[in-house]
Amino acid sequence: MQTQIVSKIRKLRRDKGFTQLQMADKLHIEQSAYARLEQGETNTWAKYFEDLLTIFEITPERFFEGIESKVVINNHNECTYTGSANVEHQYSANQDIYDKLLEQYEKHLAAKDEQIALLKSLLEKK
């Protein structure tokens, strides 16, 4: 799944015509850090997920289109990714990740709305 996600990020960046340096600037990180993200050497894409959605002007649903994998949880609660369908404890990773990211996205939207309301009330007092 990690490979599919970073490939999707790279494709979306190229589709928008952005360089890695431009993406790094938009995410406020070093170009080398962005390169590691796009090469799959780190999982920091999740940290920047909302920013990536904004930069690419897409929804979470569209981002995850075509990304498929399974999460295998063994008896020691260790998770690994697999494409095999014959493992006893498999769960679809896409829906779980999507649900968590959507929840995080909604929390950030609510926090933004609260900040706007606070700023408006401060402006009204002046």
C-alpha positions in Angstrom: 0.0 0.0 0.0 2.8 2.4 0.8 4.2 2.0 -2.7 0.8 2.7 -4.2 0.3 5.8 -2.1 3.7 7.4 -2.9 3.2 6.5 -6.6 -0.2 8.3 -6.4 1.4 11.3 -4.8 4.1 11.4 -7.5 1.5 11.1 -10.3 -0.6 13.8 -8.8 2.4 16.1 -8.5 3.4 15.5 -12.0 -0.2 16.0 -13.3 -0.2 19.4 -11.6 3.2 20.2 -13.1 4.9 20.7 -9.8 8.6 19.9 -9.1 9.6 18.2 -5.9 11.1 21.5 -4.7 7.8 23.3 -5.3 6.0 20.6 -3.4 8.5 20.8 -0.5 7.9 24.6 -0.4 4.1 24.1 -0.3 4.5 21.6 2.6 7.1 23.8 4.3 9.7 21.0 4.4 13.1 20.5 2.8 13.3 19.2 -0.7 15.2 16.1 0.5 12.4 15.3 3.0 9.9 15.5 0.2 12.0 13.3 -2.0 12.2 10.7 0.8 8.4 10.9 1.1 7.9 10.4 -2.6 10.4 7.5 -2.7 8.5 5.7 0.1 11.4 5.9 2.5 9.1 7.5 5.1 5.4 7.4 6.0 5.2 11.1 6.5 2.6 11.5 3.7 -0.1 10.9 6.4 1.2 13.9 8.3 0.7 16.1 5.3 -2.4 14.4 4.0 -4.7 17.4 4.3 -2.2 19.7 2.8 -1.7 17.2 -0.1 -5.5 17.2 -0.7 -5.5 21.0 -0.8 -2.5 21.2 -3.1 -3.8 18.6 -5.5 -7.4 20.0 -5.2 -8.9 16.5 -4.6 -11.1 14.7 -2.1 -9.9 11.9 0.1 -12.1 9.5 -1.9 -10.4 10.5 -5.1 -7.0 10.2 -3.6 -7.6 6.6 -2.6 -9.2 5.6 -5.9 -7.3 2.6 -7.3 -5.3 2.0 -4.1 -5.8 -1.5 -2.8 -4.2 -3.6 -0.1 -4.9 -5.7 2.9 -3.7 -5.4 6.5 -2.8 -8.6 8.2 -2.9 -8.6 12.0 -1.2 -11.7 13.5 -1.6 -13.1 17.0 1.1 -10.7 18.3 -0.9 -7.7 17.1 1.8 -7.0 14.5 0.5 -5.5 11.3 1.9 -6.2 7.8 0.6 -5.4 4.4 -0.2 -8.2 2.0 -2.2 -8.9 -1.2 -2.9 -12.5 -0.2 -6.6 -13.4 0.4 -6.0 -16.6 2.4 -4.8 -15.1 5.7 -7.2 -15.6 8.6 -7.2 -12.0 10.1 -7.3 -9.7 7.1 -9.0 -6.3 6.9 -9.4 -3.8 4.1 -6.9 -1.1 4.9 -8.4 1.4 2.5 -11.7 1.9 4.5 -9.9 2.0 7.8 -7.4 4.6 6.6 -10.0 6.6 4.8 -12.2 6.6 8.0 -9.4 7.8 10.2 -8.2 10.5 7.7 -11.8 11.7 7.2 -12.3 11.9 10.9 -9.0 13.9 11.3 -10.0 16.1 8.3 -13.4 16.9 9.9 -11.8 17.7 13.3 -9.5 20.2 11.5 -12.4 21.8 9.7 -14.3 22.2 13.0 -11.2 23.7 14.6 -10.8 26.1 11.7 -14.5 27.1 12.1 -13.9 27.8 15.8 -10.9 29.9 15.0 -12.8 31.9 12.5 -15.6 32.5 15.0 -13.1 33.6 17.6 -11.4 36.0 15.2 -14.8 37.4 14.1 -15.8 38.0 17.7 -12.4 39.8 18.4 -12.9 42.0 15.4 -16.4 42.9 16.5 -15.1 44.0 19.9 -12.8 46.6 18.3 
